[in-house]
Amino acid sequence: MVEPTESESKVELDRFIDAMLAIRAEIDQVKAGVWPLEDNPLVNAPHIQNELVAEWAHPYSREVAVFPAGVADKYWPTVKRLDDVYGDRNPVLLLRTD
């Protein structure tokens, strides 16, 4: 169940629901053994541009990686995932002298 808010339009809520259904379909592919548990679109998301133009060694297509919900538009993240816990426990401090 999705609780509608006053700040999101019905179109935006429909897009969200479509994305959740697409994620569920990917989970079903993993459960069915189509994609391995350790190498599938869910564990490798988000896919960045550098990965897509490099050698492709995944069991799913680049199209699935680039447009997981079948959309024609894409926001390209500049990094994969951040390890927030590691960053919190191991801060890197920089002192700028300029």
The first five atom37 places (N, CA, C, CB, O) and aatype in JSON, in Angstrom:
{
  "aatype": [12, 19, 6, 14, 16, 6, 15, 6, 15, 11, 19, 6, 10, 3, 1, 13, 9, 3, 0, 12, 10, 0, 9, 1, 0, 6, 9, 3, 5, 19, 11, 0, 7, 19, 17, 14, 10, 6, 3, 2, 14, 10, 19, 2, 0, 14, 8, 9, 5, 2, 6, 10, 19, 0, 6, 17, 0, 8, 14, 18, 15, 1, 6, 19, 0, 19, 13, 14, 0, 7, 19, 0, 3, 11, 18, 17, 14, 16, 19, 11, 1, 10, 3, 3, 19, 18, 7, 3, 1, 2, 14, 19, 10, 10, 10, 1, 16, 3],
  "atom_mask": [
    [1, 1, 1, 1, 1],
    [1, 1, 1, 1, 1],
    [1, 1, 1, 1, 1],
    [1, 1, 1, 1, 1],
    [1, 1, 1, 1, 1],
    [1, 1, 1, 1, 1],
    [1, 1, 1, 1, 1],
    [1, 1, 1, 1, 1],
    [1, 1, 1, 1, 1],
    [1, 1, 1, 1, 1],
    [1, 1, 1, 1, 1],
    [1, 1, 1, 1, 1],
    [1, 1, 1, 1, 1],
    [1, 1, 1, 1, 1],
    [1, 1, 1, 1, 1],
    [1, 1, 1, 1, 1],
    [1, 1, 1, 1, 1],
    [1, 1, 1, 1, 1],
    [1, 1, 1, 1, 1],
    [1, 1, 1, 1, 1],
    [1, 1, 1, 1, 1],
    [1, 1, 1, 1, 1],
    [1, 1, 1, 1, 1],
    [1, 1, 1, 1, 1],
    [1, 1, 1, 1, 1],
    [1, 1, 1, 1, 1],
    [1, 1, 1, 1, 1],
    [1, 1, 1, 1, 1],
    [1, 1, 1, 1, 1],
    [1, 1, 1, 1, 1],
    [1, 1, 1, 1, 1],
    [1, 1, 1, 1, 1],
    [1, 1, 1, 0, 1],
    [1, 1, 1, 1, 1],
    [1, 1, 1, 1, 1],
    [1, 1, 1, 1, 1],
    [1, 1, 1, 1, 1],
    [1, 1, 1, 1, 1],
    [1, 1, 1, 1, 1],
    [1, 1, 1, 1, 1],
    [1, 1, 1, 1, 1],
    [1, 1, 1, 1, 1],
    [1, 1, 1, 1, 1],
    [1, 1, 1, 1, 1],
    [1, 1, 1, 1, 1],
    [1, 1, 1, 1, 1],
    [1, 1, 1, 1, 1],
    [1, 1, 1, 1, 1],
    [1, 1, 1, 1, 1],
    [1, 1, 1, 1, 1],
    [1, 1, 1, 1, 1],
    [1, 1, 1, 1, 1],
    [1, 1, 1, 1, 1],
    [1, 1, 1, 1, 1],
    [1, 1, 1, 1, 1],
    [1, 1, 1, 1, 1],
    [1, 1, 1, 1, 1],
    [1, 1, 1, 1, 1],
    [1, 1, 1, 1, 1],
    [1, 1, 1, 1, 1],
    [1, 1, 1, 1, 1],
    [1, 1, 1, 1, 1],
    [1, 1, 1, 1, 1],
    [1, 1, 1, 1, 1],
    [1, 1, 1, 1, 1],
    [1, 1, 1, 1, 1],
    [1, 1, 1, 1, 1],
    [1, 1, 1, 1, 1],
    [1, 1, 1, 1, 1],
    [1, 1, 1, 0, 1],
    [1, 1, 1, 1, 1],
    [1, 1, 1, 1, 1],
    [1, 1, 1, 1, 1],
    [1, 1, 1, 1, 1],
    [1, 1, 1, 1, 1],
    [1, 1, 1, 1, 1],
    [1, 1, 1, 1, 1],
    [1, 1, 1, 1, 1],
    [1, 1, 1, 1, 1],
    [1, 1, 1, 1, 1],
    [1, 1, 1, 1, 1],
    [1, 1, 1, 1, 1],
    [1, 1, 1, 1, 1],
    [1, 1, 1, 1, 1],
    [1, 1, 1, 1, 1],
    [1, 1, 1, 1, 1],
    [1, 1, 1, 0, 1],
    [1, 1, 1, 1, 1],
    [1, 1, 1, 1, 1],
    [1, 1, 1, 1, 1],
    [1, 1, 1, 1, 1],
    [1, 1, 1, 1, 1],
    [1, 1, 1, 1, 1],
    [1, 1, 1, 1, 1],
    [1, 1, 1, 1, 1],
    [1, 1, 1, 1, 1],
    [1, 1, 1, 1, 1],
    [1, 1, 1, 1, 1]
  ],
  "atom_positions": [
    [[0.84, -1.17, 0.0], [0.0, 0.0, 0.0], [0.89, 1.24, 0.0], [-0.96, 0.0, 1.22], [1.88, 1.32, 0.72]],
    [[0.52, 2.19, -0.82], [1.24, 3.45, -0.89], [0.32, 4.55, -0.39], [1.74, 3.75, -2.34], [-0.8, 4.7, -0.88]],
    [[0.78, 5.3, 0.58], [-0.03, 6.4, 1.1], [0.24, 7.65, 0.29], [0.27, 6.64, 2.61], [1.36, 8.17, 0.3]],
    [[-0.77, 8.15, -0.41], [-0.55, 9.36, -1.21], [-0.29, 10.57, -0.32], [-1.75, 9.62, -2.11], [-0.8, 10.68, 0.79]],
    [[0.49, 11.46, -0.85], [0.78, 12.69, -0.12], [0.29, 13.87, -0.94], [2.3, 12.83, 0.18], [-0.04, 13.73, -2.12]],
    [[0.25, 15.01, -0.32], [-0.19, 16.2, -1.03], [0.88, 16.74, -1.96], [-0.6, 17.28, -0.04], [0.59, 17.52, -2.87]],
    [[2.13, 16.34, -1.73], [3.23, 16.9, -2.51], [3.54, 16.1, -3.78], [4.45, 16.98, -1.66], [4.3, 16.59, -4.62]],
    [[3.0, 14.91, -3.94], [3.27, 14.09, -5.12], [2.02, 13.94, -5.96], [3.81, 12.71, -4.71], [0.93, 13.73, -5.44]],
    [[2.2, 14.06, -7.26], [1.07, 13.9, -8.17], [0.76, 12.42, -8.38], [1.36, 14.59, -9.53], [1.57, 11.56, -8.02]],
    [[-0.4, 12.14, -8.94], [-0.76, 10.75, -9.23], [0.21, 10.14, -10.23], [-2.2, 10.67, -9.76], [0.55, 8.96, -10.13]],
    [[0.65, 10.92, -11.18], [1.62, 10.43, -12.17], [2.91, 9.98, -11.47], [1.94, 11.53, -13.22], [3.46, 8.93, -11.79]],
    [[3.38, 10.78, -10.53], [4.61, 10.43, -9.81], [4.4, 9.19, -8.94], [5.07, 11.61, -8.93], [5.29, 8.34, -8.86]],
    [[3.25, 9.08, -8.3], [2.96, 7.88, -7.5], [2.88, 6.65, -8.39], [1.65, 8.06, -6.73], [3.34, 5.58, -8.0]],
    [[2.29, 6.79, -9.58], [2.22, 5.67, -10.52], [3.62, 5.25, -10.96], [1.37, 6.05, -11.75], [3.89, 4.05, -11.1]],
    [[4.51, 6.21, -11.19], [5.9, 5.88, -11.54], [6.58, 5.12, -10.41], [6.69, 7.17, -11.86], [7.32, 4.16, -10.66]],
    [[6.33, 5.54, -9.18], [6.91, 4.85, -8.02], [6.42, 3.41, -7.95], [6.55, 5.6, -6.73], [7.2, 2.48, -7.74]],
    [[5.12, 3.22, -8.12], [4.55, 1.87, -8.07], [5.12, 1.01, -9.19], [3.01, 1.93, -8.17], [5.43, -0.16, -8.98]],
    [[5.25, 1.58, -10.4], [5.85, 0.84, -11.51], [7.28, 0.42, -11.19], [5.83, 1.68, -12.79], [7.7, -0.69, -11.53]],
    [[8.03, 1.3, -10.55], [9.41, 0.97, -10.16], [9.42, -0.17, -9.14], [10.13, 2.21, -9.59], [10.25, -1.07, -9.23]],
    [[8.52, -0.13, -8.18], [8.45, -1.2, -7.18], [8.08, -2.53, -7.83], [7.44, -0.84, -6.08], [8.61, -3.58, -7.45]],
    [[7.17, -2.5, -8.79], [6.79, -3.72, -9.51], [7.96, -4.26, -10.33], [5.58, -3.46, -10.42], [8.15, -5.47, -10.42]],
    [[8.74, -3.36, -10.93], [9.91, -3.78, -11.7], [10.95, -4.42, -10.79], [10.53, -2.58, -12.45], [11.58, -5.42, -11.16]],
    [[11.14, -3.85, -9.61], [12.08, -4.44, -8.64], [11.6, -5.83, -8.22], [12.24, -3.53, -7.4], [12.4, -6.75, -8.1]],
    [[10.3, -5.96, -8.0], [9.76, -7.28, -7.62], [9.98, -8.3, -8.74], [8.25, -7.16, -7.3], [10.28, -9.46, -8.47]],
    [[9.83, -7.87, -9.99], [10.06, -8.76, -11.12], [11.52, -9.21, -11.17], [9.67, -8.08, -12.45], [11.81, -10.36, -11.5]],
    [[12.44, -8.3, -10.84], [13.86, -8.67, -10.8], [14.13, -9.66, -9.66], [14.74, -7.41, -10.64], [14.93, -10.58, -9.82]],
    [[13.48, -9.46, -8.53], [13.62, -10.41, -7.42], [13.13, -11.79, -7.85], [12.82, -9.91, -6.18], [13.75, -12.8, -7.53]],
    [[12.02, -11.83, -8.58], [11.49, -13.1, -9.06], [12.47, -13.79, -10.01], [10.15, -12.89, -9.76], [12.59, -15.01, -10.0]],
    [[13.18, -13.0, -10.83], [14.18, -13.57, -11.74], [15.31, -14.22, -10.94], [14.76, -12.48, -12.68], [15.8, -15.29, -11.3]],
    [[15.71, -13.59, -9.85], [16.76, -14.15, -9.0], [16.25, -15.42, -8.32], [17.23, -13.11, -7.94], [16.96, -16.43, -8.27]],
    [[15.04, -15.36, -7.8], [14.46, -16.53, -7.12], [14.31, -17.72, -8.07], [13.11, -16.18, -6.51], [14.45, -18.87, -7.65]],
    [[14.02, -17.43, -9.34], [13.84, -18.49, -10.34], [15.17, -19.04, -10.85], [13.01, -17.98, -11.5], [15.2, -20.02, -11.6]],
    [[16.27, -18.4, -10.46], [17.58, -18.87, -10.89], [18.03, -18.33, -12.23], [0.0, 0.0, 0.0], [19.05, -18.76, -12.76]],
    [[17.29, -17.37, -12.78], [17.68, -16.76, -14.06], [18.96, -15.96, -13.87], [16.55, -15.86, -14.61], [19.85, -16.0, -14.72]],
    [[19.04, -15.23, -12.78], [20.24, -14.45, -12.44], [20.78, -14.96, -11.11], [19.93, -12.92, -12.37], [20.0, -15.27, -10.21]],
    [[22.1, -15.05, -10.97], [22.66, -15.51, -9.7], [22.46, -14.49, -8.58], [24.15, -15.8, -9.86], [22.33, -13.29, -8.82]],
    [[22.43, -14.98, -7.38], [22.22, -14.14, -6.21], [23.3, -13.07, -6.07], [22.17, -14.99, -4.95], [23.01, -11.96, -5.63]],
    [[24.54, -13.39, -6.44], [25.65, -12.45, -6.24], [25.92, -11.55, -7.44], [26.89, -13.21, -5.91], [26.76, -10.66, -7.34]],
    [[25.24, -11.76, -8.58], [25.48, -10.93, -9.77], [24.17, -10.72, -10.52], [26.53, -11.58, -10.7], [23.86, -11.44, -11.46]],
    [[23.42, -9.73, -10.08], [22.14, -9.42, -10.71], [21.94, -7.91, -10.68], [20.96, -10.16, -10.01], [22.69, -7.2, -9.99]],
    [[20.95, -7.39, -11.4], [20.76, -5.93, -11.45], [20.52, -5.28, -10.1], [19.62, -5.62, -12.35], [20.85, -4.11, -9.92]],
    [[19.96, -6.01, -9.17], [19.66, -5.42, -7.86], [20.91, -5.2, -7.03], [18.7, -6.31, -7.1], [21.07, -4.13, -6.44]],
    [[21.79, -6.17, -6.97], [23.0, -6.01, -6.15], [24.03, -5.11, -6.82], [23.62, -7.36, -5.85], [24.89, -4.55, -6.14]],
    [[23.95, -4.96, -8.13], [24.93, -4.14, -8.85], [24.44, -2.71, -9.11], [25.28, -4.79, -10.15], [25.2, -1.89, -9.62]],
    [[23.21, -2.42, -8.78], [22.67, -1.08, -9.01], [23.27, -0.09, -8.03], [21.13, -1.08, -8.9], [23.58, -0.46, -6.9]],
    [[23.44, 1.15, -8.42], [23.17, 1.69, -9.75], [24.32, 1.4, -10.71], [22.92, 3.2, -9.67], [25.48, 1.27, -10.29]],
    [[24.0, 1.3, -11.98], [25.01, 1.08, -13.01], [25.47, 2.44, -13.53], [24.46, 0.19, -14.17], [24.65, 3.26, -13.95]],
    [[26.76, 2.68, -13.49], [27.29, 3.97, -13.93], [27.79, 3.86, -15.37], [28.44, 4.44, -12.99], [27.99, 2.75, -15.88]],
    [[27.99, 5.0, -16.0], [28.38, 5.03, -17.42], [29.65, 4.23, -17.69], [28.57, 6.45, -17.87], [29.72, 3.5, -18.68]],
    [[30.64, 4.36, -16.84], [31.91, 3.65, -17.07], [31.71, 2.15, -17.18], [32.89, 3.96, -15.95], [32.36, 1.5, -18.0]],
    [[30.82, 1.6, -16.39], [30.55, 0.16, -16.45], [29.92, -0.23, -17.77], [29.65, -0.26, -15.3], [30.22, -1.29, -18.33]],
    [[29.04, 0.61, -18.26], [28.27, 0.26, -19.45], [29.1, 0.26, -20.72], [27.12, 1.2, -19.6], [28.78, -0.46, -21.66]],
    [[30.14, 1.05, -20.75], [30.99, 1.09, -21.95], [32.19, 0.15, -21.83], [31.47, 2.52, -22.21], [32.92, -0.03, -22.8]],
    [[32.39, -0.43, -20.67], [33.5, -1.36, -20.45], [33.06, -2.78, -20.84], [33.97, -1.33, -18.97], [31.94, -3.0, -21.3]],
    [[33.97, -3.71, -20.66], [33.65, -5.12, -20.91], [32.47, -5.53, -20.04], [34.9, -6.03, -20.63], [32.47, -5.26, -18.84]],
    [[31.46, -6.17, -20.63], [30.25, -6.54, -19.91], [30.31, -8.01, -19.53], [28.99, -6.24, -20.76], [30.3, -8.87, -20.41]],
    [[30.37, -8.31, -18.25], [30.5, -9.7, -17.8], [29.32, -10.15, -16.94], [31.78, -9.86, -17.01], [29.43, -11.14, -16.22]],
    [[28.22, -9.45, -17.0], [27.06, -9.79, -16.18], [26.11, -10.71, -16.95], [26.32, -8.51, -15.73], [26.09, -10.68, -18.18]],
    [[25.31, -11.52, -16.24], [24.39, -12.43, -16.92], [23.11, -11.75, -17.42], [24.02, -13.54, -15.98], [22.25, -12.42, -18.0]],
    [[22.97, -10.48, -17.21], [21.82, -9.73, -17.7], [22.31, -8.7, -18.71], [21.04, -9.04, -16.53], [23.5, -8.36, -18.75]],
    [[21.38, -8.2, -19.52], [21.77, -7.31, -20.61], [22.06, -5.89, -20.12], [20.67, -7.27, -21.67], [21.65, -5.49, -19.03]],
    [[22.76, -5.15, -20.95], [23.01, -3.74, -20.64], [21.7, -2.96, -20.61], [23.98, -3.12, -21.68], [21.55, -2.03, -19.82]],
    [[20.75, -3.35, -21.47], [19.46, -2.67, -21.48], [18.75, -2.8, -20.14], [18.57, -3.24, -22.59], [18.15, -1.83, -19.66]],
    [[18.81, -3.97, -19.54], [18.2, -4.17, -18.22], [18.9, -3.29, -17.19], [18.27, -5.66, -17.79], [18.26, -2.73, -16.3]],
    [[20.22, -3.16, -17.32], [20.99, -2.35, -16.37], [20.71, -0.86, -16.54], [22.47, -2.61, -16.54], [20.58, -0.13, -15.56]],
    [[20.62, -0.42, -17.79], [20.46, 1.01, -18.06], [19.04, 1.49, -17.83], [20.88, 1.33, -19.49], [18.82, 2.54, -17.23]],
    [[18.08, 0.72, -18.29], [16.67, 1.11, -18.19], [15.88, 0.04, -17.46], [16.07, 1.36, -19.6], [15.09, -0.68, -18.08]],
    [[16.08, -0.09, -16.15], [15.44, -1.18, -15.41], [13.92, -1.15, -15.41], [15.91, -1.17, -14.02], [13.29, -2.2, -15.35]],
    [[13.34, 0.01, -15.48], [11.88, 0.1, -15.48], [11.33, 0.33, -16.88], [11.41, 1.21, -14.55], [10.15, 0.64, -17.04]],
    [[12.18, 0.18, -17.9], [11.75, 0.37, -19.27], [11.56, 1.82, -19.65], [0.0, 0.0, 0.0], [10.86, 2.11, -20.63]],
    [[12.15, 2.72, -18.91], [11.99, 4.14, -19.21], [13.0, 4.58, -20.26], [12.14, 4.98, -17.94], [14.03, 3.94, -20.45]],
    [[12.7, 5.67, -20.94], [13.59, 6.18, -21.98], [14.54, 7.24, -21.45], [12.79, 6.73, -23.13], [15.47, 7.64, -22.14]],
    [[14.31, 7.71, -20.24], [15.15, 8.73, -19.63], [15.97, 8.1, -18.52], [14.31, 9.9, -19.08], [15.55, 7.12, -17.91]],
    [[17.14, 8.66, -18.27], [18.0, 8.07, -17.24], [18.79, 9.16, -16.56], [18.94, 7.01, -17.84], [19.36, 10.03, -17.22]],
    [[18.83, 9.12, -15.24], [19.75, 9.95, -14.46], [21.0, 9.11, -14.27], [19.12, 10.4, -13.08], [20.92, 7.98, -13.79]],
    [[22.15, 9.64, -14.63], [23.4, 8.89, -14.53], [24.11, 9.23, -13.23], [24.32, 9.18, -15.73], [24.64, 10.34, -13.09]],
    [[24.14, 8.31, -12.27], [24.9, 8.56, -11.05], [26.4, 8.57, -11.36], [24.57, 7.5, -9.97], [26.85, 7.87, -12.27]],
    [[27.15, 9.34, -10.62], [28.59, 9.42, -10.86], [29.36, 8.36, -10.09], [29.1, 10.79, -10.49], [30.52, 8.09, -10.41]],
    [[28.75, 7.77, -9.1], [29.4, 6.72, -8.32], [28.43, 5.57, -8.11], [29.9, 7.27, -6.95], [27.22, 5.74, -8.26]],
    [[28.96, 4.41, -7.75], [28.09, 3.28, -7.41], [27.53, 3.51, -6.02], [28.86, 1.92, -7.49], [26.91, 4.55, -5.78]],
    [[27.71, 2.61, -5.13], [27.17, 2.76, -3.78], [28.23, 3.3, -2.83], [26.63, 1.43, -3.26], [29.42, 3.02, -2.97]],
    [[27.78, 4.06, -1.89], [28.67, 4.58, -0.85], [28.5, 3.72, 0.4], [28.37, 6.07, -0.54], [27.39, 3.34, 0.76]],
    [[29.6, 3.43, 1.04], [29.56, 2.67, 2.28], [29.54, 3.68, 3.43], [30.8, 1.69, 2.4], [30.58, 4.07, 3.94]],
    [[28.34, 4.08, 3.81], [28.19, 5.11, 4.84], [28.79, 4.69, 6.18], [26.73, 5.45, 5.02], [29.4, 5.5, 6.87]],
    [[28.62, 3.42, 6.55], [29.16, 2.95, 7.83], [30.68, 3.06, 7.82], [28.71, 1.5, 8.11], [31.28, 3.52, 8.79]],
    [[31.3, 2.62, 6.71], [32.76, 2.72, 6.62], [33.2, 4.18, 6.69], [33.27, 2.07, 5.31], [34.16, 4.51, 7.38]],
    [[32.49, 5.03, 5.98], [32.84, 6.46, 5.99], [32.68, 7.08, 7.36], [0.0, 0.0, 0.0], [33.47, 7.94, 7.75]],
    [[31.66, 6.66, 8.1], [31.46, 7.19, 9.45], [32.54, 6.72, 10.41], [30.08, 6.78, 9.97], [32.95, 7.45, 11.31]],
    [[33.0, 5.5, 10.23], [34.0, 4.94, 11.14], [35.43, 5.3, 10.76], [33.86, 3.44, 11.19], [36.33, 5.25, 11.6]],
    [[35.64, 5.67, 9.51], [36.99, 5.97, 9.01], [37.01, 7.31, 8.29], [37.48, 4.85, 8.08], [37.21, 7.35, 7.07]],
    [[36.79, 8.4, 9.0], [36.75, 9.7, 8.32], [38.12, 10.07, 7.74], [36.27, 10.79, 9.28], [39.16, 9.75, 8.31]],
    [[38.07, 10.76, 6.62], [39.29, 11.28, 6.0], [39.23, 12.8, 6.14], [39.44, 10.84, 4.48], [38.34, 13.44, 5.57]],
    [[40.15, 13.35, 6.87], [40.16, 14.78, 7.12], [41.18, 15.44, 6.22], [40.45, 15.09, 8.6], [42.32, 14.98, 6.12]],
    [[40.79, 16.51, 5.58], [41.68, 17.26, 4.7], [41.84, 18.67, 5.23], [41.15, 17.27, 3.25], [40.86, 19.29, 5.65]],
    [[43.04, 19.17, 5.2], [43.31, 20.54, 5.61], [43.77, 21.31, 4.38], [44.39, 20.6, 6.75], [44.84, 21.05, 3.83]],
    [[42.96, 22.24, 3.98], [43.32, 23.06, 2.82], [44.15, 24.24, 3.29], [42.05, 23.54, 2.06], [43.8, 24.93, 4.25]],
    [[45.23, 24.47, 2.6], [46.12, 25.57, 2.98], [46.04, 26.74, 2.01], [47.55, 25.08, 3.06], [46.77, 27.72, 2.17]],
    [[45.18, 26.67, 1.03], [45.09, 27.77, 0.06], [44.14, 28.85, 0.46], [44.69, 27.25, -1.26], [43.98, 29.83, -0.27]]
  ]
}
